[in-house]
Amino acid sequence: MKKQRQERGTVERLAHARRVLAHCEAATAAQAARRVLVRAAATTRTVISRANDAEAALAQVTRACAVNESGVFSDPLVREADLLAARQAVDKAIASIAAAKWPTHSDYKKF
């Protein structure tokens, strides 16, 4: 009888330890998923900012005062610099997207 109680106690302790371990693993998975989501959100903000930079640079190219009365750029070198700045901002945005680890469907479920 005493041996059966000891065995039952051992089984109960093992079951409890498994539940605790499963809970810890779930918490760790949720933390990892949260890190992925937070980093992806930061990357998204960065990409949007760089897209805004590109848009601002392109707006300089298309301004009405950038073209003289003959329909020619009044300062082509400045417009070229604006276009290069826009390209650089777009290239950085693309690189940010390519380098990021984006959340999966399971990451959203874990979080």
Backbone bond lengths (Angstrom), bond angles and torsions (degrees), N, CA, C in turn:
res aa  C-N    CA-C-N  psi(-1)  N-CA   C-N-CA  omega(-1)  CA-C   N-CA-C  phi
1 M - - - 1.440 - - 1.528 111.02 -
2 K 1.312 115.93 -45.41 1.459 120.65 179.68 1.529 110.47 -63.45
3 K 1.323 116.03 -39.41 1.460 120.91 179.54 1.529 110.15 -65.00
4 Q 1.332 117.87 -38.67 1.459 121.43 179.23 1.532 110.51 -65.14
5 R 1.355 116.07 -41.06 1.473 119.10 177.64 1.521 111.13 -64.10
6 Q 1.308 116.84 -39.41 1.462 120.78 178.52 1.524 110.04 -64.39
7 E 1.334 116.08 -43.53 1.458 119.68 179.08 1.532 110.78 -64.14
8 R 1.345 116.37 -42.94 1.459 120.18 179.01 1.526 110.24 -62.68
9 G 1.331 116.25 -40.07 1.465 120.29 177.49 1.517 111.66 -63.73
10 T 1.314 115.62 -40.38 1.460 120.17 178.01 1.525 110.58 -64.98
11 V 1.312 117.17 -43.50 1.464 121.59 179.04 1.524 110.05 -62.66
12 E 1.320 116.82 -42.48 1.467 120.80 179.49 1.525 110.84 -65.44
13 R 1.336 116.94 -40.71 1.466 119.52 177.90 1.525 111.17 -65.17
14 L 1.328 116.90 -40.01 1.467 120.26 177.24 1.532 111.17 -64.54
15 A 1.308 117.04 -41.62 1.468 120.50 178.53 1.527 110.01 -63.55
16 H 1.322 116.15 -41.61 1.463 119.97 177.94 1.536 110.62 -63.62
17 A 1.319 115.75 -44.02 1.468 119.90 179.66 1.522 110.36 -61.71
18 R 1.333 117.19 -39.15 1.471 119.78 177.58 1.524 111.17 -64.98
19 R 1.344 117.40 -40.64 1.474 120.22 178.17 1.526 110.74 -63.96
20 V 1.318 116.77 -42.18 1.462 120.84 178.77 1.523 110.14 -63.75
21 L 1.314 116.76 -44.18 1.457 120.99 179.11 1.531 110.98 -62.38
22 A 1.313 116.75 -43.09 1.470 120.10 178.64 1.520 110.50 -62.88
23 H 1.315 116.82 -40.07 1.471 120.63 178.20 1.533 110.33 -64.17
24 C 1.317 116.77 -43.04 1.471 120.58 179.28 1.528 110.92 -64.72
25 E 1.328 116.76 -41.41 1.458 119.78 178.18 1.524 111.12 -63.72
26 A 1.332 117.35 -40.21 1.466 121.17 178.02 1.520 110.40 -65.01
27 A 1.332 116.73 -40.41 1.467 120.28 179.06 1.525 110.21 -65.77
28 T 1.319 116.91 -40.68 1.463 120.78 178.80 1.526 110.43 -64.85
29 A 1.321 117.54 -41.84 1.463 121.51 177.97 1.525 110.22 -63.60
30 A 1.321 116.85 -39.97 1.467 120.31 178.85 1.524 110.49 -65.77
31 Q 1.323 116.91 -39.50 1.464 119.99 177.83 1.521 111.14 -64.61
32 A 1.317 117.12 -41.95 1.466 120.87 178.51 1.527 110.25 -64.35
33 A 1.325 116.77 -41.94 1.465 120.42 178.25 1.522 110.29 -63.65
34 R 1.327 117.18 -40.32 1.463 120.45 178.89 1.526 110.54 -62.57
35 R 1.341 117.49 -41.23 1.461 120.53 178.36 1.525 110.76 -60.92
36 V 1.331 116.81 -42.28 1.466 120.44 178.62 1.527 109.78 -61.97
37 L 1.328 117.14 -44.64 1.465 120.87 -179.36 1.527 111.86 -64.92
38 V 1.314 116.92 -41.81 1.468 120.47 -179.53 1.525 110.37 -65.03
39 R 1.328 116.94 -43.17 1.472 120.23 179.20 1.523 111.21 -66.66
40 A 1.322 117.22 -39.28 1.463 120.51 178.58 1.526 110.72 -65.85
41 A 1.323 116.96 -37.52 1.470 120.13 176.99 1.523 110.64 -65.36
42 A 1.329 116.87 -40.06 1.469 120.27 177.24 1.530 110.71 -64.45
43 T 1.323 116.57 -41.14 1.465 120.03 177.39 1.520 110.48 -63.41
44 T 1.314 116.54 -40.58 1.464 120.49 178.77 1.522 110.73 -60.39
45 R 1.328 116.70 -44.45 1.474 119.98 177.82 1.528 110.93 -62.23
46 T 1.325 116.98 -40.08 1.463 121.32 178.46 1.525 111.08 -62.95
47 V 1.324 116.31 -45.42 1.473 120.55 -179.30 1.526 110.15 -63.56
48 I 1.313 117.09 -43.14 1.466 120.35 178.47 1.523 110.69 -62.32
49 S 1.313 116.82 -41.61 1.464 120.37 178.25 1.525 111.08 -61.98
50 R 1.327 116.28 -43.68 1.470 119.54 -179.93 1.525 111.41 -68.78
51 A 1.309 117.30 -33.95 1.465 120.36 175.74 1.528 109.89 -66.32
52 N 1.323 116.71 -38.17 1.467 120.19 176.11 1.526 111.31 -64.52
53 D 1.339 116.07 -38.85 1.467 120.04 176.24 1.525 110.73 -61.71
54 A 1.334 116.13 -43.49 1.462 120.43 178.82 1.526 110.44 -63.43
55 E 1.311 116.20 -42.85 1.467 120.29 179.43 1.531 111.24 -62.35
56 A 1.325 116.57 -40.99 1.470 119.97 178.58 1.527 110.94 -64.33
57 A 1.328 116.91 -40.79 1.469 120.50 178.95 1.526 110.30 -65.79
58 L 1.319 117.34 -41.03 1.469 120.39 178.56 1.524 111.65 -67.83
59 A 1.324 116.50 -31.95 1.461 119.71 178.11 1.524 110.79 -62.91
60 Q 1.319 116.75 -31.91 1.472 120.10 178.22 1.533 110.78 -66.55
61 V 1.318 115.76 -33.80 1.473 120.43 -178.80 1.528 110.14 -69.30
62 T 1.305 116.12 -37.46 1.471 119.85 -173.19 1.527 113.37 -95.30
63 R 1.317 117.48 5.11 1.476 119.43 177.74 1.517 110.22 -60.40
64 A 1.292 116.01 146.17 1.476 120.82 -179.97 1.524 111.48 -62.36
65 C 1.318 117.12 -37.12 1.464 119.27 -177.57 1.529 112.78 -77.10
66 A 1.343 117.43 -5.32 1.464 120.15 177.33 1.528 111.01 -76.44
67 V 1.330 115.95 -14.18 1.470 121.19 -177.54 1.528 108.07 -115.64
68 N 1.326 116.47 133.77 1.467 119.48 179.85 1.531 110.84 -81.54
69 E 1.320 115.61 -178.79 1.465 120.44 -176.97 1.525 113.74 -65.59
70 S 1.314 117.13 -15.60 1.469 121.40 177.85 1.535 111.83 -89.63
71 G 1.340 116.29 -1.16 1.464 119.96 -179.80 1.516 113.52 82.44
72 V 1.345 115.91 22.61 1.463 121.58 -177.99 1.529 107.80 -117.88
73 F 1.337 116.06 144.72 1.475 118.28 175.78 1.515 109.52 -53.12
74 S 1.327 115.92 132.52 1.455 119.67 179.05 1.527 110.83 -74.27
75 D 1.320 117.78 -27.80 1.467 121.18 178.46 1.531 108.28 -143.85
76 P 1.323 118.04 83.77 1.466 121.28 -174.57 1.527 113.88 -60.42
77 L 1.317 118.50 -32.61 1.471 120.14 -179.25 1.531 111.14 -66.87
78 V 1.322 115.85 -36.45 1.470 119.31 177.47 1.530 109.56 -68.45
79 R 1.325 117.70 -40.97 1.467 121.42 178.08 1.526 110.53 -63.93
80 E 1.335 115.76 -38.24 1.464 119.22 176.87 1.532 110.09 -62.96
81 A 1.319 116.41 -43.11 1.464 120.16 178.08 1.524 110.66 -61.86
82 D 1.339 116.90 -38.70 1.468 120.53 177.27 1.524 111.14 -63.01
83 L 1.328 116.26 -43.69 1.465 120.12 178.78 1.525 111.74 -65.03
84 L 1.319 116.77 -39.02 1.474 120.26 177.31 1.527 110.92 -65.33
85 A 1.321 116.57 -39.19 1.462 120.07 177.44 1.528 110.60 -64.22
86 A 1.325 116.18 -40.35 1.466 119.95 177.67 1.523 110.64 -63.61
87 R 1.326 116.31 -44.40 1.467 120.15 178.98 1.513 110.99 -61.51
88 Q 1.331 116.34 -43.08 1.465 120.07 -179.65 1.529 110.50 -62.46
89 A 1.325 116.98 -41.60 1.467 120.22 179.13 1.528 110.91 -64.67
90 V 1.326 116.81 -41.37 1.466 120.48 178.39 1.528 110.30 -66.28
91 D 1.317 117.79 -42.31 1.471 121.14 178.51 1.526 111.07 -60.38
92 K 1.329 116.70 -41.56 1.465 120.32 178.03 1.520 111.22 -65.57
93 A 1.318 116.36 -39.44 1.465 120.21 178.49 1.525 110.67 -63.55
94 I 1.313 116.17 -44.29 1.472 120.65 178.68 1.523 110.50 -63.12
95 A 1.328 117.01 -42.50 1.470 120.51 179.09 1.525 110.83 -63.24
96 S 1.320 117.01 -38.54 1.466 120.27 178.33 1.523 110.97 -63.33
97 I 1.318 116.20 -43.00 1.466 120.16 179.05 1.535 110.28 -63.85
98 A 1.314 116.22 -43.83 1.466 120.14 -177.75 1.525 112.21 -66.49
99 A 1.334 117.12 -33.69 1.463 120.84 -175.98 1.528 113.65 -83.72
100 A 1.307 116.89 -16.59 1.465 120.47 -174.19 1.523 111.58 -75.85
101 K 1.332 113.99 151.09 1.465 120.23 169.70 1.528 105.40 -97.79
102 W 1.326 115.48 112.07 1.456 120.52 -175.68 1.519 109.96 -90.39
103 P 1.334 116.52 145.53 1.463 119.62 -179.23 1.532 111.87 -64.52
104 T 1.299 113.92 147.12 1.461 120.75 174.38 1.527 108.41 -98.15
105 H 1.318 115.44 173.25 1.459 119.80 178.47 1.534 109.78 -59.76
106 S 1.318 116.51 -38.83 1.462 119.76 -179.31 1.526 112.23 -67.34
107 D 1.343 117.48 -30.50 1.462 119.64 176.62 1.526 110.58 -62.88
108 Y 1.327 115.93 -40.92 1.464 119.13 178.11 1.520 111.27 -65.81
109 K 1.331 116.36 -36.03 1.465 119.71 -179.87 1.532 111.86 -69.90
110 K 1.333 116.85 -35.63 1.462 120.99 -179.28 1.505 111.74 -70.47
111 F 1.317 115.28 -31.68 1.454 120.19 -176.63 1.504 108.09 -85.37
